[in-house]
Amino acid sequence: MYINQKNKKRTLNLFFYIFILFGISITAIDPLIPVISEQLNIGYDKIGIALFIGSIFTLLATIISGRLSDRFDIKKIVLYGLFLLFFGFLLFSIYLNYIIFIIVIMLLRVGFGILDTSIHSFSSKLFRDNISNVFINLDIFWFTGAVIGPLLISGTLFLDIKPTYVFLLFSFAFAASIIIFYKICLKKRLNILSQTKYLHKEMYFLPSKIRLFF
């Protein structure tokens, strides 16, 4: 299948945007643990259990989405991951109790796991000749976002702004990602090449293992 360079560049730029948003949003939760503990009137032990459950779901999502990426339309898998993040942050910003908190953590961690694996897989199919550089740049954008996330939350708390507004902003940002990705991504399914399958099998866990318990 022929893919014009303009569309490939737009897709890659969108992936960079998603990964910097990914890095910002996933690291914005941990600094809020004391605030969440106070708001929900629960101990850190219960929050630790919720985060543990979320990490298990991240692992499962990474394994499952990695295997499905070579069998089904990967665009739909990316969109599903984006939707989970949109809905998770939207729910986080609207209402929160301990049960909802666990559900939100599960949604977000599954979304992060799916998004991480599927975008790396998608990139491996689009940029076979420059795959290492693309992967490195994706991780650079993620870690850039990971630097911004805690600073954003620190500034929010310092200015006495409700964190729910930040999560609502995250949900809008992921909603925009869904719309843009749907508009610019390929309308036909990417061909599955044998060498791409091999590369993808080798990197099932590599992109996510650093971030799994971040």
FENJO-V596339 format. One record per residue. PHI is phi in whole degrees, -180 to 180 (* if undefined). Layout:
((PHI) (PHI))
//
This chain:
((*) (-84) (-124) (-68) (-65) (-63) (-68) (-64) (-66) (-64) (-64) (-64) (-62) (-66) (-61) (-63) (-62) (-63) (-73) (-71) (-67) (-56) (-64) (-64) (-72) (-72) (-91) (-84) (-83) (-57) (-64) (-93) (-56) (-61) (-66) (-64) (-60) (-70) (-64) (-90) (58) (-129) (-82) (-66) (-64) (-71) (-66) (-61) (-63) (-62) (-69) (-63) (-60) (-62) (-66) (-61) (-68) (-63) (-60) (-64) (-64) (-65) (-64) (-68) (-67) (-63) (-73) (-74) (-62) (-95) (-116) (-125) (-65) (-67) (-61) (-68) (-67) (-61) (-62) (-65) (-63) (-64) (-65) (-61) (-69) (-59) (-69) (-62) (-71) (-64) (-64) (-59) (-83) (-93) (-153) (-147) (-134) (-65) (-65) (-63) (-60) (-62) (-62) (-63) (-60) (-63) (-61) (-67) (-68) (-65) (-60) (-64) (-63) (-64) (-65) (-60) (-68) (-70) (-70) (-62) (-66) (-59) (-64) (-66) (-85) (-85) (-125) (-63) (-82) (-137) (-67) (-63) (-64) (-64) (-62) (-62) (-66) (-59) (-69) (-62) (-66) (-63) (-69) (-63) (-63) (-66) (-76) (-72) (-53) (-62) (-65) (-62) (-68) (-60) (-65) (-63) (-68) (-63) (-86) (60) (-98) (-64) (-60) (-60) (-66) (-66) (-66) (-65) (-64) (-61) (-63) (-65) (-64) (-72) (-63) (-63) (-62) (-61) (-64) (-65) (-62) (-63) (-77) (-101) (-73) (-62) (-82) (-106) (-71) (-68) (-69) (-96) (-99) (-61) (-70) (-69) (-59) (-64) (-61) (-67) (-63) (-72) (-116) (-52) (-104) (-59) (-66) (-100) (-66) (-70) (-92) (-57) (-114) (-64))
//
